Amino acid sequence: MTTDTTIRSEKTFVATLLLCVLLGGLGIHRFYVGKTGTGILMLLTLGGFGIWSLIDLIMIAVGNFKDSNGLPIKP
């Protein structure tokens, strides 16, 4: 049996993924993980005209998305 000693964010994978899918164009998932500055940019550009939202969605789905402290989102 192995134990995962990696420190993970308190933000959950499911919540982050759902926010990105449903409100990704507004950057709400970035506000959720504490990335306020880029959340505002996404809000003003409608998710980087959709491209930025798509990139974030892929990063969240494959587990490479991090919160504002640089911690990976917990599964």
PyMOL Python script that loads the backbone (N, CA, C, O; Angstrom):
from pymol import cmd

cmd.read_pdbstr("""\
ATOM      1  N   MET A   1       0.843  -1.168   0.000  1.00  0.00           N
ATOM      2  CA  MET A   1       0.000   0.000   0.000  1.00  0.00           C
ATOM      3  C   MET A   1       0.893   1.236   0.000  1.00  0.00           C
ATOM      4  O   MET A   1       1.826   1.335   0.796  1.00  0.00           O
ATOM      5  N   THR A   2       0.603   2.173  -0.892  1.00  0.00           N
ATOM      6  CA  THR A   2       1.392   3.402  -0.956  1.00  0.00           C
ATOM      7  C   THR A   2       0.571   4.556  -0.416  1.00  0.00           C
ATOM      8  O   THR A   2      -0.657   4.557  -0.493  1.00  0.00           O
ATOM      9  N   THR A   3       1.262   5.527   0.126  1.00  0.00           N
ATOM     10  CA  THR A   3       0.578   6.724   0.616  1.00  0.00           C
ATOM     11  C   THR A   3       1.068   7.915  -0.180  1.00  0.00           C
ATOM     12  O   THR A   3       2.250   8.014  -0.506  1.00  0.00           O
ATOM     13  N   ASP A   4       0.160   8.809  -0.487  1.00  0.00           N
ATOM     14  CA  ASP A   4       0.490  10.009  -1.240  1.00  0.00           C
ATOM     15  C   ASP A   4       0.814  11.118  -0.244  1.00  0.00           C
ATOM     16  O   ASP A   4      -0.073  11.599   0.461  1.00  0.00           O
ATOM     17  N   THR A   5       2.084  11.525  -0.186  1.00  0.00           N
ATOM     18  CA  THR A   5       2.494  12.557   0.757  1.00  0.00           C
ATOM     19  C   THR A   5       2.517  13.941   0.122  1.00  0.00           C
ATOM     20  O   THR A   5       2.958  14.903   0.751  1.00  0.00           O
ATOM     21  N   THR A   6       2.049  14.052  -1.110  1.00  0.00           N
ATOM     22  CA  THR A   6       2.028  15.331  -1.801  1.00  0.00           C
ATOM     23  C   THR A   6       0.993  16.248  -1.162  1.00  0.00           C
ATOM     24  O   THR A   6      -0.142  15.843  -0.911  1.00  0.00           O
ATOM     25  N   ILE A   7       1.392  17.465  -0.906  1.00  0.00           N
ATOM     26  CA  ILE A   7       0.452  18.454  -0.367  1.00  0.00           C
ATOM     27  C   ILE A   7      -0.440  18.927  -1.510  1.00  0.00           C
ATOM     28  O   ILE A   7       0.049  19.302  -2.576  1.00  0.00           O
ATOM     29  N   ARG A   8      -1.732  18.907  -1.285  1.00  0.00           N
ATOM     30  CA  ARG A   8      -2.707  19.290  -2.300  1.00  0.00           C
ATOM     31  C   ARG A   8      -3.526  20.482  -1.830  1.00  0.00           C
ATOM     32  O   ARG A   8      -3.609  20.766  -0.635  1.00  0.00           O
ATOM     33  N   SER A   9      -4.122  21.165  -2.778  1.00  0.00           N
ATOM     34  CA  SER A   9      -4.987  22.300  -2.494  1.00  0.00           C
ATOM     35  C   SER A   9      -6.264  21.832  -1.806  1.00  0.00           C
ATOM     36  O   SER A   9      -6.673  20.681  -1.956  1.00  0.00           O
ATOM     37  N   GLU A  10      -6.879  22.715  -1.063  1.00  0.00           N
ATOM     38  CA  GLU A  10      -8.175  22.407  -0.450  1.00  0.00           C
ATOM     39  C   GLU A  10      -9.313  22.491  -1.469  1.00  0.00           C
ATOM     40  O   GLU A  10     -10.418  22.015  -1.207  1.00  0.00           O
ATOM     41  N   LYS A  11      -9.050  23.088  -2.613  1.00  0.00           N
ATOM     42  CA  LYS A  11     -10.066  23.196  -3.676  1.00  0.00           C
ATOM     43  C   LYS A  11     -10.213  21.842  -4.352  1.00  0.00           C
ATOM     44  O   LYS A  11      -9.227  21.138  -4.569  1.00  0.00           O
ATOM     45  N   THR A  12     -11.448  21.480  -4.684  1.00  0.00           N
ATOM     46  CA  THR A  12     -11.697  20.152  -5.240  1.00  0.00           C
ATOM     47  C   THR A  12     -11.703  20.148  -6.765  1.00  0.00           C
ATOM     48  O   THR A  12     -12.044  21.135  -7.417  1.00  0.00           O
ATOM     49  N   PHE A  13     -11.316  19.015  -7.295  1.00  0.00           N
ATOM     50  CA  PHE A  13     -11.266  18.803  -8.738  1.00  0.00           C
ATOM     51  C   PHE A  13     -12.645  18.954  -9.369  1.00  0.00           C
ATOM     52  O   PHE A  13     -12.800  19.634 -10.384  1.00  0.00           O
ATOM     53  N   VAL A  14     -13.649  18.314  -8.762  1.00  0.00           N
ATOM     54  CA  VAL A  14     -15.002  18.306  -9.341  1.00  0.00           C
ATOM     55  C   VAL A  14     -15.580  19.720  -9.403  1.00  0.00           C
ATOM     56  O   VAL A  14     -16.138  20.123 -10.424  1.00  0.00           O
ATOM     57  N   ALA A  15     -15.446  20.466  -8.313  1.00  0.00           N
ATOM     58  CA  ALA A  15     -15.981  21.831  -8.295  1.00  0.00           C
ATOM     59  C   ALA A  15     -15.270  22.706  -9.320  1.00  0.00           C
ATOM     60  O   ALA A  15     -15.912  23.479 -10.030  1.00  0.00           O
ATOM     61  N   THR A  16     -13.953  22.587  -9.400  1.00  0.00           N
ATOM     62  CA  THR A  16     -13.191  23.389 -10.354  1.00  0.00           C
ATOM     63  C   THR A  16     -13.567  23.034 -11.783  1.00  0.00           C
ATOM     64  O   THR A  16     -13.738  23.919 -12.621  1.00  0.00           O
ATOM     65  N   LEU A  17     -13.696  21.750 -12.063  1.00  0.00           N
ATOM     66  CA  LEU A  17     -14.063  21.300 -13.407  1.00  0.00           C
ATOM     67  C   LEU A  17     -15.468  21.774 -13.785  1.00  0.00           C
ATOM     68  O   LEU A  17     -15.678  22.259 -14.897  1.00  0.00           O
ATOM     69  N   LEU A  18     -16.423  21.638 -12.872  1.00  0.00           N
ATOM     70  CA  LEU A  18     -17.794  22.078 -13.166  1.00  0.00           C
ATOM     71  C   LEU A  18     -17.868  23.580 -13.394  1.00  0.00           C
ATOM     72  O   LEU A  18     -18.559  24.035 -14.305  1.00  0.00           O
ATOM     73  N   LEU A  19     -17.169  24.348 -12.582  1.00  0.00           N
ATOM     74  CA  LEU A  19     -17.168  25.795 -12.769  1.00  0.00           C
ATOM     75  C   LEU A  19     -16.553  26.178 -14.108  1.00  0.00           C
ATOM     76  O   LEU A  19     -17.017  27.112 -14.762  1.00  0.00           O
ATOM     77  N   CYS A  20     -15.520  25.468 -14.513  1.00  0.00           N
ATOM     78  CA  CYS A  20     -14.893  25.754 -15.797  1.00  0.00           C
ATOM     79  C   CYS A  20     -15.810  25.398 -16.963  1.00  0.00           C
ATOM     80  O   CYS A  20     -15.903  26.145 -17.937  1.00  0.00           O
ATOM     81  N   VAL A  21     -16.480  24.262 -16.859  1.00  0.00           N
ATOM     82  CA  VAL A  21     -17.378  23.838 -17.937  1.00  0.00           C
ATOM     83  C   VAL A  21     -18.578  24.784 -18.052  1.00  0.00           C
ATOM     84  O   VAL A  21     -18.952  25.196 -19.150  1.00  0.00           O
ATOM     85  N   LEU A  22     -19.173  25.121 -16.905  1.00  0.00           N
ATOM     86  CA  LEU A  22     -20.405  25.920 -16.923  1.00  0.00           C
ATOM     87  C   LEU A  22     -20.162  27.421 -17.056  1.00  0.00           C
ATOM     88  O   LEU A  22     -20.921  28.112 -17.735  1.00  0.00           O
ATOM     89  N   LEU A  23     -19.108  27.931 -16.409  1.00  0.00           N
ATOM     90  CA  LEU A  23     -18.874  29.377 -16.385  1.00  0.00           C
ATOM     91  C   LEU A  23     -17.439  29.739 -16.758  1.00  0.00           C
ATOM     92  O   LEU A  23     -16.920  30.766 -16.321  1.00  0.00           O
ATOM     93  N   GLY A  24     -16.802  28.898 -17.562  1.00  0.00           N
ATOM     94  CA  GLY A  24     -15.408  29.114 -17.930  1.00  0.00           C
ATOM     95  C   GLY A  24     -15.153  30.413 -18.655  1.00  0.00           C
ATOM     96  O   GLY A  24     -14.104  31.032 -18.476  1.00  0.00           O
ATOM     97  N   GLY A  25     -16.091  30.828 -19.465  1.00  0.00           N
ATOM     98  CA  GLY A  25     -15.941  32.079 -20.193  1.00  0.00           C
ATOM     99  C   GLY A  25     -15.902  33.299 -19.299  1.00  0.00           C
ATOM    100  O   GLY A  25     -15.436  34.361 -19.713  1.00  0.00           O
ATOM    101  N   LEU A  26     -16.383  33.157 -18.086  1.00  0.00           N
ATOM    102  CA  LEU A  26     -16.360  34.264 -17.131  1.00  0.00           C
ATOM    103  C   LEU A  26     -15.208  34.135 -16.141  1.00  0.00           C
ATOM    104  O   LEU A  26     -15.003  35.023 -15.314  1.00  0.00           O
ATOM    105  N   GLY A  27     -14.461  33.048 -16.216  1.00  0.00           N
ATOM    106  CA  GLY A  27     -13.309  32.854 -15.350  1.00  0.00           C
ATOM    107  C   GLY A  27     -13.645  32.544 -13.900  1.00  0.00           C
ATOM    108  O   GLY A  27     -12.803  32.727 -13.020  1.00  0.00           O
ATOM    109  N   ILE A  28     -14.850  32.083 -13.637  1.00  0.00           N
ATOM    110  CA  ILE A  28     -15.287  31.820 -12.269  1.00  0.00           C
ATOM    111  C   ILE A  28     -14.431  30.747 -11.599  1.00  0.00           C
ATOM    112  O   ILE A  28     -14.184  30.819 -10.395  1.00  0.00           O
ATOM    113  N   HIS A  29     -13.982  29.767 -12.352  1.00  0.00           N
ATOM    114  CA  HIS A  29     -13.129  28.716 -11.776  1.00  0.00           C
ATOM    115  C   HIS A  29     -11.810  29.296 -11.263  1.00  0.00           C
ATOM    116  O   HIS A  29     -11.249  28.777 -10.298  1.00  0.00           O
ATOM    117  N   ARG A  30     -11.313  30.347 -11.882  1.00  0.00           N
ATOM    118  CA  ARG A  30     -10.081  30.986 -11.413  1.00  0.00           C
ATOM    119  C   ARG A  30     -10.321  31.762 -10.120  1.00  0.00           C
ATOM    120  O   ARG A  30      -9.458  31.776  -9.242  1.00  0.00           O
ATOM    121  N   PHE A  31     -11.470  32.401  -9.994  1.00  0.00           N
ATOM    122  CA  PHE A  31     -11.815  33.057  -8.730  1.00  0.00           C
ATOM    123  C   PHE A  31     -11.909  32.007  -7.619  1.00  0.00           C
ATOM    124  O   PHE A  31     -11.472  32.247  -6.494  1.00  0.00           O
ATOM    125  N   TYR A  32     -12.478  30.851  -7.939  1.00  0.00           N
ATOM    126  CA  TYR A  32     -12.648  29.778  -6.963  1.00  0.00           C
ATOM    127  C   TYR A  32     -11.317  29.290  -6.395  1.00  0.00           C
ATOM    128  O   TYR A  32     -11.216  29.025  -5.197  1.00  0.00           O
ATOM    129  N   VAL A  33     -10.295  29.169  -7.248  1.00  0.00           N
ATOM    130  CA  VAL A  33      -8.999  28.681  -6.773  1.00  0.00           C
ATOM    131  C   VAL A  33      -8.096  29.803  -6.263  1.00  0.00           C
ATOM    132  O   VAL A  33      -6.955  29.545  -5.881  1.00  0.00           O
ATOM    133  N   GLY A  34      -8.586  31.034  -6.249  1.00  0.00           N
ATOM    134  CA  GLY A  34      -7.836  32.146  -5.681  1.00  0.00           C
ATOM    135  C   GLY A  34      -7.015  32.949  -6.665  1.00  0.00           C
ATOM    136  O   GLY A  34      -6.234  33.807  -6.254  1.00  0.00           O
ATOM    137  N   LYS A  35      -7.169  32.701  -7.939  1.00  0.00           N
ATOM    138  CA  LYS A  35      -6.428  33.449  -8.960  1.00  0.00           C
ATOM    139  C   LYS A  35      -7.275  34.627  -9.436  1.00  0.00           C
ATOM    140  O   LYS A  35      -7.791  34.632 -10.554  1.00  0.00           O
ATOM    141  N   THR A  36      -7.404  35.617  -8.564  1.00  0.00           N
ATOM    142  CA  THR A  36      -8.301  36.744  -8.818  1.00  0.00           C
ATOM    143  C   THR A  36      -7.870  37.585 -10.015  1.00  0.00           C
ATOM    144  O   THR A  36      -8.707  37.982 -10.826  1.00  0.00           O
ATOM    145  N   GLY A  37      -6.594  37.856 -10.132  1.00  0.00           N
ATOM    146  CA  GLY A  37      -6.102  38.695 -11.230  1.00  0.00           C
ATOM    147  C   GLY A  37      -6.412  38.116 -12.596  1.00  0.00           C
ATOM    148  O   GLY A  37      -6.928  38.812 -13.471  1.00  0.00           O
ATOM    149  N   THR A  38      -6.097  36.841 -12.780  1.00  0.00           N
ATOM    150  CA  THR A  38      -6.387  36.217 -14.071  1.00  0.00           C
ATOM    151  C   THR A  38      -7.877  35.954 -14.234  1.00  0.00           C
ATOM    152  O   THR A  38      -8.375  35.877 -15.357  1.00  0.00           O
ATOM    153  N   GLY A  39      -8.594  35.815 -13.115  1.00  0.00           N
ATOM    154  CA  GLY A  39     -10.054  35.686 -13.190  1.00  0.00           C
ATOM    155  C   GLY A  39     -10.678  36.948 -13.764  1.00  0.00           C
ATOM    156  O   GLY A  39     -11.600  36.878 -14.577  1.00  0.00           O
ATOM    157  N   ILE A  40     -10.175  38.100 -13.340  1.00  0.00           N
ATOM    158  CA  ILE A  40     -10.681  39.376 -13.869  1.00  0.00           C
ATOM    159  C   ILE A  40     -10.353  39.499 -15.356  1.00  0.00           C
ATOM    160  O   ILE A  40     -11.191  39.936 -16.145  1.00  0.00           O
ATOM    161  N   LEU A  41      -9.135  39.114 -15.736  1.00  0.00           N
ATOM    162  CA  LEU A  41      -8.771  39.152 -17.159  1.00  0.00           C
ATOM    163  C   LEU A  41      -9.675  38.251 -17.991  1.00  0.00           C
ATOM    164  O   LEU A  41     -10.099  38.621 -19.086  1.00  0.00           O
ATOM    165  N   MET A  42      -9.966  37.065 -17.462  1.00  0.00           N
ATOM    166  CA  MET A  42     -10.860  36.162 -18.193  1.00  0.00           C
ATOM    167  C   MET A  42     -12.262  36.738 -18.290  1.00  0.00           C
ATOM    168  O   MET A  42     -12.931  36.597 -19.314  1.00  0.00           O
ATOM    169  N   LEU A  43     -12.702  37.384 -17.226  1.00  0.00           N
ATOM    170  CA  LEU A  43     -14.023  38.003 -17.215  1.00  0.00           C
ATOM    171  C   LEU A  43     -14.116  39.093 -18.286  1.00  0.00           C
ATOM    172  O   LEU A  43     -15.119  39.193 -18.993  1.00  0.00           O
ATOM    173  N   LEU A  44     -13.072  39.900 -18.399  1.00  0.00           N
ATOM    174  CA  LEU A  44     -13.075  41.001 -19.362  1.00  0.00           C
ATOM    175  C   LEU A  44     -12.918  40.540 -20.808  1.00  0.00           C
ATOM    176  O   LEU A  44     -13.384  41.215 -21.726  1.00  0.00           O
ATOM    177  N   THR A  45     -12.264  39.394 -21.020  1.00  0.00           N
ATOM    178  CA  THR A  45     -12.035  38.912 -22.391  1.00  0.00           C
ATOM    179  C   THR A  45     -12.923  37.724 -22.752  1.00  0.00           C
ATOM    180  O   THR A  45     -12.734  37.090 -23.791  1.00  0.00           O
ATOM    181  N   LEU A  46     -13.890  37.431 -21.888  1.00  0.00           N
ATOM    182  CA  LEU A  46     -14.780  36.276 -22.087  1.00  0.00           C
ATOM    183  C   LEU A  46     -13.980  34.983 -22.251  1.00  0.00           C
ATOM    184  O   LEU A  46     -14.160  34.229 -23.207  1.00  0.00           O
ATOM    185  N   GLY A  47     -13.101  34.759 -21.291  1.00  0.00           N
ATOM    186  CA  GLY A  47     -12.304  33.532 -21.285  1.00  0.00           C
ATOM    187  C   GLY A  47     -11.245  33.514 -22.360  1.00  0.00           C
ATOM    188  O   GLY A  47     -10.946  32.469 -22.938  1.00  0.00           O
ATOM    189  N   GLY A  48     -10.671  34.691 -22.627  1.00  0.00           N
ATOM    190  CA  GLY A  48      -9.659  34.750 -23.695  1.00  0.00           C
ATOM    191  C   GLY A  48     -10.257  34.353 -25.021  1.00  0.00           C
ATOM    192  O   GLY A  48      -9.635  33.654 -25.821  1.00  0.00           O
ATOM    193  N   PHE A  49     -11.493  34.817 -25.245  1.00  0.00           N
ATOM    194  CA  PHE A  49     -12.259  34.502 -26.451  1.00  0.00           C
ATOM    195  C   PHE A  49     -12.477  32.999 -26.605  1.00  0.00           C
ATOM    196  O   PHE A  49     -12.563  32.478 -27.717  1.00  0.00           O
ATOM    197  N   GLY A  50     -12.563  32.313 -25.459  1.00  0.00           N
ATOM    198  CA  GLY A  50     -12.850  30.885 -25.454  1.00  0.00           C
ATOM    199  C   GLY A  50     -11.613  30.000 -25.453  1.00  0.00           C
ATOM    200  O   GLY A  50     -11.666  28.854 -25.008  1.00  0.00           O
ATOM    201  N   ILE A  51     -10.510  30.523 -25.944  1.00  0.00           N
ATOM    202  CA  ILE A  51      -9.288  29.720 -26.047  1.00  0.00           C
ATOM    203  C   ILE A  51      -8.705  29.444 -24.665  1.00  0.00           C
ATOM    204  O   ILE A  51      -8.335  28.313 -24.352  1.00  0.00           O
ATOM    205  N   TRP A  52      -8.628  30.482 -23.849  1.00  0.00           N
ATOM    206  CA  TRP A  52      -8.074  30.354 -22.504  1.00  0.00           C
ATOM    207  C   TRP A  52      -8.915  29.382 -21.673  1.00  0.00           C
ATOM    208  O   TRP A  52      -8.375  28.568 -20.924  1.00  0.00           O
ATOM    209  N   SER A  53     -10.225  29.474 -21.811  1.00  0.00           N
ATOM    210  CA  SER A  53     -11.126  28.571 -21.085  1.00  0.00           C
ATOM    211  C   SER A  53     -10.902  27.117 -21.500  1.00  0.00           C
ATOM    212  O   SER A  53     -10.900  26.217 -20.660  1.00  0.00           O
ATOM    213  N   LEU A  54     -10.715  26.903 -22.778  1.00  0.00           N
ATOM    214  CA  LEU A  54     -10.479  25.549 -23.284  1.00  0.00           C
ATOM    215  C   LEU A  54      -9.160  24.995 -22.745  1.00  0.00           C
ATOM    216  O   LEU A  54      -9.092  23.832 -22.347  1.00  0.00           O
ATOM    217  N   ILE A  55      -8.126  25.814 -22.730  1.00  0.00           N
ATOM    218  CA  ILE A  55      -6.835  25.387 -22.197  1.00  0.00           C
ATOM    219  C   ILE A  55      -6.968  25.040 -20.713  1.00  0.00           C
ATOM    220  O   ILE A  55      -6.453  24.017 -20.262  1.00  0.00           O
ATOM    221  N   ASP A  56      -7.667  25.902 -19.951  1.00  0.00           N
ATOM    222  CA  ASP A  56      -7.883  25.623 -18.531  1.00  0.00           C
ATOM    223  C   ASP A  56      -8.657  24.326 -18.335  1.00  0.00           C
ATOM    224  O   ASP A  56      -8.331  23.534 -17.452  1.00  0.00           O
ATOM    225  N   LEU A  57      -9.680  24.107 -19.154  1.00  0.00           N
ATOM    226  CA  LEU A  57     -10.482  22.889 -19.049  1.00  0.00           C
ATOM    227  C   LEU A  57      -9.609  21.654 -19.248  1.00  0.00           C
ATOM    228  O   LEU A  57      -9.735  20.678 -18.508  1.00  0.00           O
ATOM    229  N   ILE A  58      -8.736  21.692 -20.233  1.00  0.00           N
ATOM    230  CA  ILE A  58      -7.843  20.557 -20.485  1.00  0.00           C
ATOM    231  C   ILE A  58      -6.884  20.373 -19.318  1.00  0.00           C
ATOM    232  O   ILE A  58      -6.654  19.247 -18.877  1.00  0.00           O
ATOM    233  N   MET A  59      -6.321  21.474 -18.810  1.00  0.00           N
ATOM    234  CA  MET A  59      -5.388  21.381 -17.687  1.00  0.00           C
ATOM    235  C   MET A  59      -6.058  20.822 -16.435  1.00  0.00           C
ATOM    236  O   MET A  59      -5.454  20.036 -15.705  1.00  0.00           O
ATOM    237  N   ILE A  60      -7.292  21.222 -16.188  1.00  0.00           N
ATOM    238  CA  ILE A  60      -8.024  20.694 -15.034  1.00  0.00           C
ATOM    239  C   ILE A  60      -8.297  19.206 -15.232  1.00  0.00           C
ATOM    240  O   ILE A  60      -8.105  18.411 -14.311  1.00  0.00           O
ATOM    241  N   ALA A  61      -8.742  18.827 -16.425  1.00  0.00           N
ATOM    242  CA  ALA A  61      -9.096  17.436 -16.699  1.00  0.00           C
ATOM    243  C   ALA A  61      -7.904  16.486 -16.558  1.00  0.00           C
ATOM    244  O   ALA A  61      -8.066  15.353 -16.104  1.00  0.00           O
ATOM    245  N   VAL A  62      -6.719  16.936 -16.940  1.00  0.00           N
ATOM    246  CA  VAL A  62      -5.551  16.053 -16.856  1.00  0.00           C
ATOM    247  C   VAL A  62      -4.813  16.180 -15.526  1.00  0.00           C
ATOM    248  O   VAL A  62      -3.839  15.466 -15.286  1.00  0.00           O
ATOM    249  N   GLY A  63      -5.274  17.088 -14.660  1.00  0.00           N
ATOM    250  CA  GLY A  63      -4.707  17.207 -13.321  1.00  0.00           C
ATOM    251  C   GLY A  63      -3.517  18.129 -13.184  1.00  0.00           C
ATOM    252  O   GLY A  63      -2.774  18.024 -12.208  1.00  0.00           O
ATOM    253  N   ASN A  64      -3.311  19.036 -14.134  1.00  0.00           N
ATOM    254  CA  ASN A  64      -2.181  19.958 -14.082  1.00  0.00           C
ATOM    255  C   ASN A  64      -2.547  21.354 -13.606  1.00  0.00           C
ATOM    256  O   ASN A  64      -1.687  22.235 -13.596  1.00  0.00           O
ATOM    257  N   PHE A  65      -3.778  21.582 -13.217  1.00  0.00           N
ATOM    258  CA  PHE A  65      -4.217  22.918 -12.799  1.00  0.00           C
ATOM    259  C   PHE A  65      -3.860  23.131 -11.334  1.00  0.00           C
ATOM    260  O   PHE A  65      -4.043  22.236 -10.509  1.00  0.00           O
ATOM    261  N   LYS A  66      -3.348  24.320 -11.010  1.00  0.00           N
ATOM    262  CA  LYS A  66      -2.918  24.619  -9.644  1.00  0.00           C
ATOM    263  C   LYS A  66      -3.679  25.826  -9.099  1.00  0.00           C
ATOM    264  O   LYS A  66      -4.174  26.661  -9.856  1.00  0.00           O
ATOM    265  N   ASP A  67      -3.759  25.899  -7.765  1.00  0.00           N
ATOM    266  CA  ASP A  67      -4.427  27.046  -7.142  1.00  0.00           C
ATOM    267  C   ASP A  67      -3.457  28.217  -7.028  1.00  0.00           C
ATOM    268  O   ASP A  67      -2.344  28.153  -7.550  1.00  0.00           O
ATOM    269  N   SER A  68      -3.867  29.274  -6.359  1.00  0.00           N
ATOM    270  CA  SER A  68      -3.054  30.485  -6.264  1.00  0.00           C
ATOM    271  C   SER A  68      -1.772  30.279  -5.458  1.00  0.00           C
ATOM    272  O   SER A  68      -0.849  31.086  -5.566  1.00  0.00           O
ATOM    273  N   ASN A  69      -1.698  29.227  -4.661  1.00  0.00           N
ATOM    274  CA  ASN A  69      -0.493  28.918  -3.891  1.00  0.00           C
ATOM    275  C   ASN A  69       0.433  27.952  -4.621  1.00  0.00           C
ATOM    276  O   ASN A  69       1.466  27.555  -4.083  1.00  0.00           O
ATOM    277  N   GLY A  70       0.074  27.580  -5.822  1.00  0.00           N
ATOM    278  CA  GLY A  70       0.890  26.648  -6.591  1.00  0.00           C
ATOM    279  C   GLY A  70       0.667  25.195  -6.251  1.00  0.00           C
ATOM    280  O   GLY A  70       1.427  24.329  -6.683  1.00  0.00           O
ATOM    281  N   LEU A  71      -0.379  24.917  -5.473  1.00  0.00           N
ATOM    282  CA  LEU A  71      -0.686  23.546  -5.083  1.00  0.00           C
ATOM    283  C   LEU A  71      -1.640  22.923  -6.098  1.00  0.00           C
ATOM    284  O   LEU A  71      -2.575  23.582  -6.552  1.00  0.00           O
ATOM    285  N   PRO A  72      -1.414  21.660  -6.459  1.00  0.00           N
ATOM    286  CA  PRO A  72      -2.336  20.995  -7.378  1.00  0.00           C
ATOM    287  C   PRO A  72      -3.714  20.806  -6.757  1.00  0.00           C
ATOM    288  O   PRO A  72      -3.843  20.586  -5.553  1.00  0.00           O
ATOM    289  N   ILE A  73      -4.737  20.895  -7.595  1.00  0.00           N
ATOM    290  CA  ILE A  73      -6.113  20.677  -7.146  1.00  0.00           C
ATOM    291  C   ILE A  73      -6.254  19.218  -6.751  1.00  0.00           C
ATOM    292  O   ILE A  73      -5.801  18.332  -7.475  1.00  0.00           O
ATOM    293  N   LYS A  74      -6.881  18.959  -5.605  1.00  0.00           N
ATOM    294  CA  LYS A  74      -6.980  17.563  -5.141  1.00  0.00           C
ATOM    295  C   LYS A  74      -8.065  16.811  -5.899  1.00  0.00           C
ATOM    296  O   LYS A  74      -9.123  17.361  -6.205  1.00  0.00           O
ATOM    297  N   PRO A  75      -7.788  15.549  -6.196  1.00  0.00           N
ATOM    298  CA  PRO A  75      -8.749  14.741  -6.952  1.00  0.00           C
ATOM    299  C   PRO A  75      -9.973  14.377  -6.144  1.00  0.00           C
ATOM    300  O   PRO A  75     -10.867  13.699  -6.649  1.00  0.00           O
TER     301      PRO A  75
END
""", "prot")
cmd.dss("prot")
cmd.show_as("cartoon", "prot")
cmd.util.cbc("prot")
cmd.orient("prot")
